[in-house]
Amino acid sequence: MRTLFFASWAAACTLAAQTHYDLLLKGGHVIDPKNKISAVRDVGISGGKIAAVAATIDASQATKTVDVSGLYVTPGLVDIHTHLYTYTGNHGSMADDHAIVPDSFGPREGATTMVDAGSSGWRNFDDFKLRIIDRSRTRVLAFIDIVGHGHRGGKFEQDLNDMDGKVTGDFAAKYKGLIVGIKSAHFAGPEWKPYEQAVIAAKAANIPVMIDFGSRPISELFSRVLRPGDIYTHMYSGIRGEQAAEGGPSQAVLDGRKRGIIFDVGHGSGSFLWRVAVPLMKAGFIPDSISTDMHTASMNTAMKDLLNVMDKFLAMGMDLDSVILRSTWNPAREIQHEELGNLSVGSVADVAVLRVEKGKFGFADMYGGRMDATQKFVCELTVRAGRVISRRRQLGRILRRPPSTLGR
Ligand SMILES: [Zn+2]
């Protein structure tokens, strides 16, 4: 009996030594902008981490192998503008039935990191963490609102008395890494307090702010209030002076970019128009990051998911590698999570496997505009920390080697 135990123990050790990878993605075109890779590579994953990216990795070294030839292998997508704080009891708000459940939507679109953009504030972030963040397979991070109650609707979001930079900043600092920034949004008054207090909070926690800026001119926001690294979302809304009269970028956004302000798409249900985005793109005013502003209203109209927003940039002529850069490595840096959005050896194995489907497609904006295009993204497989969390049938069987053949 004892001999038998040692024999199987020795055999197990031999197998472990020979098996290097839990999962091997074989033959795909890897796009990893951080590491300047855009080429056919095999990706070996072990212990939840990227273990190797190489021209060839022998399938005999892997427990499971997926043939991803003809597909694109990218870092797990990072969407920095979403709304995920569901059912707080404030019907019609981003912190209730307008929010979505992260695991219902992130994995199937290749997003391994979804960042909630201000749905909660310091008063209710702990509830958001307990009910959503801690229970999700998708990595959920958060900007907290400068409003203590978060995006719970007008009565809360217009209340200047619930915007305290000191309290919000101290709270955010307690959750450094999980809370990645301070949001201000939906404020309709003429006061500057929401934005100024957001910056006070962000300074205290050493994180950026993200601003959804009512509907007034943006030059003073960029020149006086925001700091380099702060994020202006809804960059193609066209209602805040982003465009000059002749259609190109306004002096305000050009000066803002020079100062280091980050420009984010935040498509949403009212912030992406072809007649704004196309001329601005043509004039070279391109986004730093591509995000959805996903909520139940936006995703059931002209914005479907992150891939759909990425499709729109392909349609406007942005090359594939640039689209992936703006959906992975750039947003990861913007939220100070440089361990994400890349496939460096040793980094967490968050991976998206995407197909670029060819055909005749039409992409709508929020006001009835449409652009025809010949390609769109489809997510075939999503891996989060080494585990497959979403896959389409079209990819075929994941080959799992019987233990007796490992290493041969
Ligand atoms: Zn939003």
Residues whose N, C-alpha, C, O or C-beta is under 5 A from the ligand:
A	BS01	ZN	A117 D293
